[in-house]
């Protein structure tokens, strides 16, 4: 029986769960700010979990399935490959106390600690863009079609609804988190399309997809800018519930930002429904705990779409879907109860970097740097042929 510990590096907390035979048997949460300041706190929590066959490590934007003992340079691997950042980006964001960058620092520090611990077998997992199952053209000039946690949530949804018959799964999975939203399309049990956190819509934290004219007028942008311009900023709060309440009271830019988020998501879902015939939408993430928000989204969708809120794995009380999904991905990779789902999704066939399909000349140097960082920081890089 496979026993895996999954780690979800959230904006507010790092959720840790131990999953055994498809059931959560241990869980724990640590404030993200604490992990950033004291990385050893994460390792202590992992040791408290007891014996596990593997740890599903926090994987950021994702990487082809990689074991911790394959990582040569953990800091570069964590910062440049998993987070698409530079050390100076992290330093500047921490100085400014940006919530999103604090997650980045915590994640990078966690990767270093996990790779240093040779007694722990850690597995880093792909993002959606690494999969070979996407429709032609889906990856063109895209970076985020769904980060590693979004892929993990999608596997969880397929597992929860279709069990050992993943080929029957036809659904859309909408993850609505504290910072970002992402939508994954599943056809016959495989992810064929996705829109990640800065592509789908305005989020609670992020501005989402920007008019290129806005980008040009902004002149110079920092890594931290992806964590600004969202609903909560327009509402003057860092609490999603307060933002929704403010929007419902009609508070100027707050209402406008909320409507932008909901209308964009609903329009894209409706379009996918018309084009593919998929009529099942599964919701996950922190925001789906707010019934008002779920009902508001459902009211904007065609009545022919069935909307479900994803249930956590049996045994879970406080941890979020992504942590359960992380654990199930690695459980599947190791031949556990989710093996049929992971194999059908072709997770082990993931390859390349998230910039492989970007062809804008402005990104040429970044594309080259990321490839070099990946090749030099792991022993056996899995590049696409």
JOVENKA-V612008 format. One record per residue. N is the residue number from 0. RES is the residue in one letter. PSI is psi as a letter, one per 30 degrees, with the letter a starting at -180 (none if undefined). D_CENTER is the distance of its C-alpha to the mean C-alpha in whole Angstrom. Layout:
n	res	psi	d_center
N	RES	PSI	D_CENTER
N	RES	PSI	D_CENTER
This chain:
n	res	psi	d_center
0	X	k	27
1	X	k	24
2	X	j	22
3	X	k	19
4	X	k	17
5	X	k	13
6	X	k	12
7	X	j	9
8	X	i	9
9	X	l	9
10	X	e	11
11	X	e	14
12	X	l	14
13	X	j	13
14	X	k	13
15	X	k	15
16	X	k	16
17	X	k	19
18	X	k	19
19	X	k	22
20	X	h	24
21	X	g	21
22	X	k	21
23	X	k	20
24	X	f	23
25	X	k	22
26	X	l	19
27	X	k	19
28	X	k	17
29	X	k	18
30	X	k	18
31	X	e	16
32	X	e	19
33	X	e	21
34	X	e	18
35	X	e	19
36	X	f	22
37	X	i	23
38	X	f	21
39	X	f	23
40	X	e	23
41	X	e	19
42	X	e	22
43	X	e	24
44	X	e	22
45	X	e	21
46	X	e	25
47	X	f	25
48	X	f	23
49	X	a	26
50	X	k	26
51	X	l	23
52	X	f	23
53	X	l	20
54	X	k	17
55	X	j	13
56	X	l	12
57	X	k	10
58	X	g	8
59	X	b	7
60	X	f	7
61	X	l	9
62	X	k	12
63	X	k	15
64	X	j	15
65	X	k	17
66	X	k	19
67	X	e	20
68	X	f	23
69	X	f	23
70	X	k	21
71	X	e	24
72	X	i	23
73	X	e	20
74	X	e	20
75	X	e	20
76	X	e	17
77	X	e	15
78	X	e	16
79	X	e	17
80	X	e	15
81	X	f	11
82	X	f	12
83	X	h	14
84	X	l	16
85	X	l	20
86	X	e	21
87	X	f	23
88	X	e	20
89	X	e	19
90	X	e	23
91	X	e	23
92	X	e	20
93	X	e	21
94	X	e	25
95	X	f	24
96	X	h	22
97	X	k	19
98	X	e	16
99	X	e	13
100	X	f	15
101	X	e	16
102	X	e	12
103	X	e	13
104	X	e	16
105	X	e	15
106	X	e	13
107	X	e	15
108	X	e	18
109	X	e	16
110	X	e	16
111	X	e	20
112	X	e	21
113	X	e	19
114	X	f	21
115	X	f	24
116	X	j	24
117	X	f	26
118	X	f	27
119	X	k	23
120	X	j	21
121	X	k	18
122	X	k	16
123	X	k	13
124	X	l	11
125	X	l	10
126	X	l	8
127	X	e	9
128	X	f	12
129	X	f	13
130	X	k	14
131	X	g	18
132	X	f	18
133	X	l	17
134	X	k	20
135	X	k	22
136	X	f	21
137	X	f	18
138	X	f	17
139	X	k	20
140	X	h	19
141	X	k	15
142	X	e	13
143	X	j	9
144	X	g	9
145	X	j	6
146	X	a	4
147	X	e	5
148	X	e	3
149	X	e	4
150	X	e	7
151	X	e	8
152	X	e	8
153	X	e	10
154	X	e	12
155	X	e	13
156	X	e	14
157	X	e	16
158	X	e	17
159	X	e	18
160	X	f	20
161	X	f	22
162	X	b	22
163	X	g	24
164	X	h	24
165	X	f	21
166	X	f	23
167	X	f	24
168	X	j	20
169	X	j	20
170	X	l	18
171	X	k	15
172	X	j	12
173	X	j	11
174	X	k	8
175	X	j	10
176	X	a	9
177	X	e	11
178	X	e	10
179	X	l	9
180	X	l	9
181	X	k	8
182	X	k	11
183	X	k	11
184	X	k	15
185	X	k	16
186	X	k	20
187	X	h	22
188	X	g	19
189	X	k	17
190	X	k	14
191	X	f	16
192	X	l	15
193	X	l	12
194	X	k	11
195	X	a	8
196	X	e	8
197	X	g	12
198	X	e	13
199	X	e	13
200	X	l	15
201	X	k	16
202	X	a	13
203	X	e	15
204	X	e	14
205	X	l	14
206	X	f	17
207	X	a	15
208	X	k	17
209	X	k	20
210	X	k	23
211	X	f	24
212	X	e	28
213	X	e	26
214	X	e	24
215	X	e	28
216	X	f	29
217	X	f	27
218	X	d	28
219	X	k	26
220	X	k	23
221	X	l	21
222	X	e	17
223	X	f	17
224	X	f	18
225	X	f	15
226	X	g	14
227	X	l	18
228	X	g	19
229	X	a	18
230	X	e	19
231	X	e	20
232	X	e	21
233	X	f	24
234	X	f	24
235	X	h	25
236	X	l	23
237	X	g	20
238	X	j	20
239	X	e	18
240	X	e	21
241	X	e	24
242	X	e	22
243	X	e	23
244	X	e	26
245	X	e	27
246	X	e	26
247	X	f	28
248	X	f	31
249	X	h	31
250	X	j	30
251	X	c	31
252	X	f	27
253	X	e	25
254	X	e	26
255	X	e	26
256	X	e	22
257	X	e	21
258	X	e	23
259	X	e	21
260	X	e	18
261	X	e	19
262	X	e	22
263	X	e	19
264	X	e	17
265	X	e	20
266	X	e	22
267	X	e	19
268	X	e	19
269	X	e	23
270	X	e	23
271	X	e	21
272	X	e	23
273	X	e	26
274	X	e	25
275	X	f	24
276	X	g	26
277	X	k	22
278	X	g	23
279	X	j	21
280	X	k	18
281	X	k	16
282	X	k	14
283	X	l	11
284	X	l	10
285	X	e	12
286	X	f	14
287	X	f	16
288	X	f	18
289	X	j	20
290	X	e	22
291	X	e	24
292	X	e	20
293	X	e	20
294	X	e	24
295	X	e	23
296	X	e	21
297	X	e	23
298	X	f	26
299	X	f	25
300	X	l	24
301	X	k	27
302	X	f	28
303	X	f	28
304	X	k	24
305	X	k	24
306	X	k	21
307	X	k	20
308	X	k	17
309	X	k	16
310	X	k	18
311	X	l	16
312	X	l	18
313	X	k	22
314	X	f	23
315	X	k	20
316	X	e	21
317	X	f	19
318	X	l	15
319	X	l	12
320	X	e	11
321	X	e	8
322	X	e	10
323	X	e	12
324	X	e	10
325	X	e	10
326	X	e	14
327	X	e	14
328	X	e	13
329	X	e	15
330	X	e	18
331	X	e	18
332	X	e	18
333	X	g	21
334	X	g	23
335	X	a	22
336	X	f	22
337	X	g	19
338	X	e	21
339	X	e	22
340	X	e	18
341	X	e	17
342	X	e	20
343	X	e	20
344	X	f	17
345	X	h	18
346	X	e	15
347	X	f	18
348	X	g	19
349	X	k	16
350	X	l	17
351	X	a	18
352	X	l	16
353	X	f	14
354	X	g	17
355	X	f	19
356	X	g	19
357	X	k	20
358	X	g	24
359	X	k	24
360	X	f	27
361	X	f	26
362	X	g	23
363	X	e	25
364	X	e	25
365	X	e	22
366	X	e	21
367	X	e	24
368	X	e	23
369	X	e	19
370	X	e	21
371	X	e	24
372	X	e	21
373	X	e	20
374	X	e	23
375	X	f	25
376	X	f	22
377	X	l	22
378	X	e	25
379	X	i	24
380	X	k	22
381	X	i	21
382	X	l	22
383	X	k	22
384	X	none	26
